[in-house]
Amino acid sequence: MNRYRFLGFIAYYLTSLLHKTLSVTVECHPDFDTQKQYLGAFWHGKQLMPVLKMSHYLKKGAVLVSSSRDGDILATWLSQLGYTVIRGSSRHNNIRALAQMIRALKEGYSLGFGVDGPIGPIYKVKPGMTHMAQKCGVEIIPMGSAFSRKWIVTKA
């Protein structure tokens, strides 16, 4: 096992322990239906809690993850949470990743991915998710979290 996958397993166990210590309030729109498909939109670097919580609500979830070595950490963590992982990015394997995402939607999966792209600009929505929502007829739900107290972990 490579060290990035090993770090993904460590991240899974640490976030599982952390999650048990949190007092969490989930606020959803009254029309939110866990039986429907959605495109979950979150900012890069802000996906921890939305992804953790949605793994409890969705029957079938898939997440787009970078095909980089750092992405191996996230991919392993997401797999442990029960998500199907689609590897690709806007620069590498983008056509293949798009085809896999469309196939996942056709198979009934909800999808989640960072809408601002890993190379930025930060907090600026790229057109990919809105284009996919229009083409596939799937609703977008914005996902986020807030904490009264927090630690910030810088990129390793």
N, C-alpha and C positions, 0 to 999 in steps of 0.2 A: 504494500500500500504506500502510495507516495505521501509526502508530508502535507500536501494541501488537502487531500482527502482526510487524512488523520486530523488536521485542524478543523475540518468540517464536522467530524464526529464530536470533537471536544466542544465546538461551538453549540452543537445540538444539546449536549448534556448540560452545559453551562446555562444556556437560555431556558432549558426546561426547569432547572433549579431556580433561576431568576424569576421565571413566570410564576412559580409557586409562591414567591414572596410578595408579589404585587397585588394590590387591591385594584381591580380593573372594572371600569364601567364602560360598557359598549353602548354607543348611541347609533342607532340605525334609523333610516327614514322609515316611517310607518308602512310604506309599500314594499320594503325590501323583502324579497321572497327567496329563501335559500334553495328552492327548487328550480329557479331560473338560472340562466347563464349570464355572466357579467364579464366585462373587462375592468379589472381593478387597476386604477391609476394611482401610483405613488411616486414620490420624489426619490431619486437615487440617494442612498444613505439614510433614508427615513422609512425603510420598509420593515424593520424588525417587528414591531407590534402589529401592524396590519396583517402581515403574513402569518404571524403566530396565531392571531385570533381567527382569521379566515379559514385556517386549516381545520378549525372546529365546526365551522358552519357550512362549508361547501362539500357536496358529495364528490365532485371531481374537479380538481384544480391543477392548473399547469402554470409554470412561471418561466419567463424568458430570462436566461442567465448568460453572461458573457462567456465566450469560449476560451478565455484566458486562464492562466494557472490560478489567479486569484478567484476566478469564477468557480474553480473546483471546490473551494471551501464552501461557497454559497450553495452550489449544486448538491453537495453531500448533505448539508444541513437541511435543505428543502426536501430532498428525498426522504430523509429520516422523519420529516413532518408529514409525509404522505403525498407530497406533490409530485406530479410528473414534471420533469425538467426538460426544457427546450434550450439547446445551446446555440448561440449565435449573437451577432451584434450588428450595428449599422455598418461596420466596416468589414467584418469577417463572417462568412456563411450567411449573409443577410437574406438571400433568396431562399436558401434551404430552411432557415429559421421561419421566414414568413409562410412558406408552404406547410411547415409543421404546425404553426399556430392556427392556420386556417383549417387544417385537418383536425386538430384538437377541438376547435369550435364545432365542426361538423359532427364530432363524436360526443358532443355534450359537455365538454370541459368549460369551466370558467378560466379566464386567463388573467394574469397580473404581470405588469412590467413597469419599470421606471419610465415616466413620460418625458423626462428632461434629457435623457441620453447620458451615458457615462462621460462623454467628452465635453459636455456643456453646450451652451451656457447653462449654468445651474438655475433651476426653477423656471426654465422657459420650456413650455410644452412643445415637443416636436410633433409633426403631423401624422406619424405612424398609427397611433392608437385611434384617432378620430377617423382616419381613412379606413381602418379595419372595422370599426364599429359601423360605419356607413355601408361598407361592402357586405358585411355579414349580418347586419340587423341586430346587433347585440348592444345592450345599454352599457354605458360607462359609469362606474361608481368611483368617486374620489375616495381615497383611503388615507388616513393619517392617524397620528396619535399625539398626545401631549402628556407631559409629566409634571407633577408639582415639584419633584426633586429628581435630579438625573446626574448620571456620569456620562461624559462624552469620551468615546474611544476613537482615537485618531487612527488613520489607515496604517495597517501593519507594514 
